Amino acid sequence: MLTSLWVPVQFLTIFGLIYYVGQAEHLGTWEKIGLFFSVGVGTGTIGINYSHELMHQKNKRERFLADALLAMVLYSHFRSEHLLIHHR
């Protein structure tokens, strides 16, 4: 259940941050870089690991959630690489 709940958390984090940084004039360039780097590390490590678990499920909804997580971090090709190459 935690892996499925991560999808909206990741979505809101990424797109909420994009909106916030666009409005926040008080942030300097290095603060913006640090903020986006931190979110990138978080979504890259947690999101990709959770999507890996979801893509191995039989349920189509969970596989869709895996695809959504990977698409948010621009790593959609991982599913085909992992399932079609690694597991063979």
ROVEX-165768 format. One line per 2 residues: their letters; for each residue x negated, y, z of N, C-alpha, C, O. Coordinates in pm, 1 decimal, always signed. Last residue first. Layout:
N
a) X:Y:Z:X:Y:Z:X:Y:Z:X:Y:Z; ...
END
This chain:
88
rh) -1519.7:-1209.0:-1841.1:-1541.6:-1319.6:-1934.7:-1679.9:-1372.8:-1912.2:-1721.6:-1467.0:-1979.7; -1519.4:-989.0:-1678.2:-1455.0:-1110.5:-1630.0:-1461.3:-1227.0:-1728.0:-1410.8:-1334.9:-1697.2
hi) -1653.4:-794.3:-1838.1:-1710.2:-841.2:-1711.4:-1650.5:-974.5:-1667.5:-1723.6:-1063.6:-1624.2; -1473.2:-763.5:-2064.4:-1614.7:-800.9:-2075.9:-1667.6:-863.2:-1947.6:-1721.1:-974.0:-1949.9
ll) -1208.6:-712.0:-1998.3:-1238.1:-785.0:-2120.1:-1383.5:-830.8:-2132.3:-1412.5:-926.9:-2203.5; -1208.8:-573.9:-1752.1:-1125.3:-693.0:-1769.5:-1165.3:-776.0:-1890.5:-1156.9:-898.7:-1886.0
he) -1403.5:-368.3:-1791.3:-1407.0:-457.6:-1676.4:-1330.7:-587.0:-1701.5:-1381.4:-696.1:-1675.4; -1332.6:-237.8:-2029.3:-1467.1:-292.4:-2009.9:-1467.6:-398.5:-1900.8:-1525.9:-505.7:-1917.4
sr) -1069.3:-163.0:-1969.8:-1095.3:-257.2:-2079.4:-1234.7:-317.9:-2067.0:-1252.6:-437.1:-2091.9; -1120.8:+4.4:-1744.5:-1028.9:-109.6:-1737.5:-1058.5:-210.1:-1848.1:-1071.2:-329.7:-1821.6
fh) -1294.6:+207.2:-1829.1:-1341.8:+108.2:-1732.6:-1252.0:-15.2:-1728.7:-1300.8:-126.9:-1711.6; -1178.4:+401.9:-1984.1:-1235.0:+285.7:-2053.4:-1286.0:+177.9:-1957.4:-1317.6:+67.4:-2001.4
sy) -1113.5:+609.9:-1812.2:-1009.9:+514.7:-1852.0:-1066.0:+389.7:-1917.4:-1006.5:+282.4:-1906.9; -1230.9:+819.1:-1677.0:-1302.0:+690.7:-1681.7:-1206.6:+578.5:-1722.9:-1217.6:+466.0:-1674.3
lv) -1148.2:+1072.0:-1576.8:-1198.8:+1056.1:-1713.8:-1281.6:+928.5:-1730.9:-1388.6:+930.4:-1791.7; -1012.0:+1075.7:-1346.1:-1156.2:+1096.8:-1335.6:-1226.6:+1072.9:-1469.1:-1348.4:+1055.8:-1474.2
ma) -754.7:+1025.0:-1430.7:-780.1:+1150.1:-1357.7:-928.8:+1179.2:-1344.1:-968.0:+1295.3:-1331.9; -773.5:+768.9:-1535.8:-757.1:+882.0:-1627.7:-788.3:+1014.4:-1558.5:-842.4:+1105.8:-1620.7
ll) -784.8:+614.0:-1303.7:-901.3:+620.9:-1391.4:-892.8:+738.7:-1487.5:-994.3:+801.6:-1517.4; -525.1:+654.7:-1204.1:-642.5:+693.3:-1125.1:-765.5:+707.2:-1212.9:-842.1:+802.4:-1197.9
ad) -374.7:+544.9:-1415.3:-359.9:+686.4:-1379.4:-480.5:+735.3:-1298.7:-531.6:+844.6:-1322.8; -450.2:+275.0:-1408.7:-479.1:+355.7:-1527.4:-472.3:+504.8:-1496.1:-554.6:+582.4:-1544.6
al) -343.3:+209.9:-1158.5:-488.0:+196.7:-1182.6:-528.8:+281.4:-1302.4:-630.0:+351.4:-1298.1; -73.3:+246.3:-1212.9:-138.2:+333.1:-1115.1:-290.2:+328.0:-1129.1:-357.8:+429.7:-1113.5
fr) -38.9:+32.8:-1389.9:-21.1:+169.5:-1437.5:-88.3:+268.3:-1342.7:-152.9:+363.1:-1387.2; -75.7:-177.3:-1212.6:-171.4:-160.6:-1323.0:-161.4:-20.4:-1382.5:-262.4:+38.6:-1421.0
er) +149.0:-140.1:-1056.2:+17.0:-124.8:-995.6:-91.0:-109.9:-1102.1:-187.8:-36.6:-1082.1; +347.4:-194.4:-1246.2:+342.7:-63.9:-1180.1:+204.0:-39.3:-1120.3:+148.9:+70.1:-1132.9
kn) +307.6:-461.3:-1309.9:+278.7:-360.2:-1411.2:+269.2:-219.7:-1350.7:+192.1:-136.3:-1398.3; +153.5:-697.2:-1100.0:+259.7:-599.2:-1112.3:+220.9:-489.6:-1212.8:+113.0:-431.4:-1201.7
kq) -85.1:-831.0:-1065.3:+7.1:-877.1:-1170.2:+114.7:-773.3:-1201.3:+161.1:-762.9:-1314.8; -399.7:-660.7:-1015.8:-268.7:-705.9:-970.4:-181.9:-746.6:-1089.3:-204.0:-700.8:-1201.4
hm) -632.0:-545.5:-1094.8:-631.4:-691.5:-1085.3:-496.5:-747.6:-1039.8:-481.3:-869.0:-1026.8; -597.6:-275.0:-1072.0:-595.8:-332.1:-1207.4:-595.1:-485.0:-1206.2:-560.9:-547.2:-1306.8
le) -626.5:-221.7:-797.1:-493.8:-217.8:-857.7:-490.2:-284.8:-995.1:-389.3:-345.5:-1030.9; -904.3:-236.5:-759.1:-815.3:-330.2:-689.5:-677.6:-336.0:-755.3:-618.9:-443.5:-767.5
hs) -981.3:-25.4:-923.1:-1032.6:-159.8:-947.4:-944.2:-264.0:-881.1:-913.2:-367.3:-940.4; -863.7:+188.5:-796.5:-812.2:+148.8:-927.8:-861.2:+8.9:-964.5:-789.5:-66.7:-1030.1
yn) -1023.4:+201.0:-568.3:-881.9:+165.2:-555.6:-823.8:+122.5:-689.5:-743.0:+29.8:-695.1; -1266.8:+279.1:-690.0:-1257.0:+154.0:-614.2:-1112.2:+108.6:-598.5:-1082.2:-9.8:-613.8
ig) -1191.9:+524.6:-802.0:-1236.2:+415.8:-889.2:-1230.3:+282.7:-815.8:-1191.7:+182.1:-875.4; -1119.1:+673.9:-569.2:-1025.0:+649.4:-678.3:-1064.8:+533.7:-767.5:-980.1:+452.6:-805.1
it) -1358.2:+680.5:-414.4:-1234.3:+620.5:-362.9:-1141.4:+581.8:-477.2:-1090.8:+469.6:-481.3; -1549.6:+790.7:-598.7:-1576.5:+672.0:-517.5:-1447.7:+604.3:-470.7:-1431.6:+483.3:-486.7
gt) -1418.6:+1001.9:-733.8:-1496.4:+901.7:-806.5:-1520.9:+775.9:-725.1:-1513.4:+665.3:-778.6; -1307.8:+1154.6:-536.5:-1217.5:+1086.7:-629.7:-1291.2:+980.0:-709.3:-1232.2:+879.0:-747.8
gv) -1550.4:+1232.9:-405.3:-1440.4:+1164.9:-336.2:-1350.1:+1088.1:-430.0:-1319.4:+971.2:-406.7; -1697.0:+1358.6:-609.4:-1753.9:+1243.6:-538.1:-1643.1:+1163.9:-470.2:-1642.0:+1041.0:-476.7
gv) -1515.0:+1563.7:-675.6:-1559.0:+1465.4:-775.3:-1616.8:+1340.1:-711.6:-1588.4:+1228.6:-755.2; -1506.2:+1708.1:-440.6:-1384.4:+1640.6:-486.4:-1419.5:+1535.2:-590.4:-1359.0:+1428.0:-592.4
sf) -1773.6:+1800.4:-440.9:-1721.2:+1719.2:-331.1:-1596.5:+1642.5:-371.5:-1583.0:+1524.3:-339.7; -1779.2:+1953.5:-675.8:-1867.7:+1837.9:-661.5:-1815.6:+1744.1:-553.4:-1813.6:+1622.4:-571.9
fl) -1597.0:+2155.1:-613.3:-1565.1:+2060.5:-720.6:-1653.9:+1936.1:-715.1:-1608.6:+1825.9:-746.3; -1743.0:+2275.4:-400.1:-1606.9:+2227.0:-381.7:-1570.3:+2123.5:-487.0:-1518.6:+2016.6:-454.3
gi) -1983.3:+2351.1:-522.8:-1982.3:+2257.3:-410.4:-1846.1:+2195.3:-387.3:-1835.3:+2076.1:-358.4; -1883.5:+2535.8:-709.5:-1957.0:+2417.3:-754.3:-1956.4:+2311.5:-644.4:-1931.3:+2194.1:-671.8
ke) -1776.1:+2726.7:-533.7:-1690.0:+2656.9:-629.9:-1756.2:+2528.6:-678.7:-1691.2:+2424.5:-688.0; -2009.2:+2807.9:-406.2:-1900.3:+2748.8:-327.1:-1803.9:+2671.8:-417.0:-1756.1:+2564.5:-380.4
wt) -2148.8:+2919.6:-615.6:-2202.4:+2799.8:-550.4:-2097.5:+2730.7:-464.5:-2097.8:+2608.3:-452.0; -1981.0:+3142.0:-675.9:-2007.7:+3037.8:-775.0:-2056.0:+2909.1:-709.7:-2009.2:+2800.8:-744.7
gl) -1756.7:+3216.3:-399.1:-1869.0:+3241.9:-487.4:-1890.5:+3124.7:-582.5:-1825.5:+3020.9:-570.2; -1425.8:+3307.3:-326.5:-1524.8:+3200.3:-341.3:-1633.8:+3241.1:-440.2:-1606.6:+3292.7:-548.7
he) -1237.6:+3504.9:-333.1:-1338.8:+3513.4:-228.7:-1446.4:+3406.0:-240.5:-1548.0:+3412.9:-171.4; -1040.9:+3454.5:-513.1:-1147.0:+3545.8:-555.6:-1260.8:+3554.0:-453.8:-1368.5:+3604.6:-485.2
aq) -854.5:+3200.5:-592.5:-939.6:+3240.1:-479.8:-1056.5:+3325.4:-527.3:-1157.6:+3274.0:-575.3; -720.2:+3104.7:-814.2:-661.3:+3217.9:-742.0:-755.0:+3276.3:-636.3:-736.5:+3390.6:-594.7
gv) -871.4:+2889.4:-899.2:-837.5:+2994.3:-995.1:-782.0:+3119.6:-930.1:-795.2:+3229.1:-984.8; -869.3:+2733.0:-674.5:-994.6:+2799.7:-710.4:-968.8:+2910.4:-812.6:-1036.8:+3013.0:-812.0
yy) -600.2:+2638.2:-682.8:-649.9:+2720.2:-571.8:-774.0:+2798.6:-611.5:-782.8:+2918.4:-584.6; -588.4:+2482.5:-919.4:-502.9:+2599.7:-901.8:-560.1:+2693.8:-795.5:-567.2:+2814.8:-816.6
il) -780.0:+2287.8:-856.3:-795.2:+2368.9:-977.6:-711.5:+2496.6:-966.2:-758.4:+2605.5:-999.5; -662.8:+2181.2:-625.8:-790.4:+2251.1:-616.6:-813.5:+2338.6:-739.8:-861.5:+2451.3:-727.8
gf) -438.2:+2059.5:-733.8:-421.6:+2165.8:-634.9:-548.3:+2247.8:-621.4:-542.5:+2370.0:-607.1; -558.9:+1866.2:-890.4:-488.7:+1975.6:-956.5:-454.9:+2089.9:-861.7:-444.0:+2204.8:-904.6
it) -690.6:+1706.3:-688.1:-758.1:+1757.1:-807.9:-687.5:+1880.7:-863.0:-748.7:+1986.2:-880.1; -490.2:+1661.0:-490.8:-621.3:+1715.2:-456.6:-688.2:+1778.4:-578.0:-736.7:+1891.3:-571.0
lf) -277.9:+1547.0:-630.2:-260.3:+1676.4:-564.3:-393.5:+1741.2:-527.2:-406.8:+1863.5:-532.3; -407.6:+1307.7:-715.6:-349.4:+1401.6:-811.6:-336.6:+1540.9:-749.6:-379.1:+1640.1:-808.7
qv) -473.2:+1186.5:-471.3:-579.1:+1225.5:-563.7:-527.2:+1328.8:-664.0:-596.0:+1426.6:-693.6; -215.4:+1146.1:-370.3:-313.1:+1223.9:-294.0:-423.2:+1274.4:-386.6:-461.6:+1391.2:-380.8
pv) -94.5:+977.4:-559.1:-48.4:+1116.4:-546.1:-144.5:+1204.1:-465.8:-153.7:+1324.3:-491.0; -283.4:+749.9:-516.2:-260.6:+813.0:-646.6:-205.0:+955.0:-632.1:-263.6:+1047.3:-688.6
wl) -278.3:+641.1:-262.0:-390.2:+727.7:-296.1:-364.2:+803.9:-426.9:-418.7:+912.7:-445.6; -73.5:+462.4:-244.3:-51.9:+595.9:-189.2:-163.2:+693.4:-224.7:-144.2:+814.8:-218.1
st) -192.4:+232.3:-346.8:-85.8:+298.5:-423.5:-61.3:+440.7:-373.8:-31.5:+529.8:-453.4; -370.6:+171.1:-141.1:-422.5:+198.7:-274.9:-318.2:+269.1:-360.6:-352.7:+357.1:-439.4
lm) -198.5:+120.7:+70.9:-286.5:+236.9:+76.6:-340.2:+272.6:-61.6:-353.8:+390.3:-95.1; -81.8:-119.6:+0.0:+0.0:+0.0:+0.0:-86.4:+126.2:+0.0:-51.6:+226.1:-63.0
END
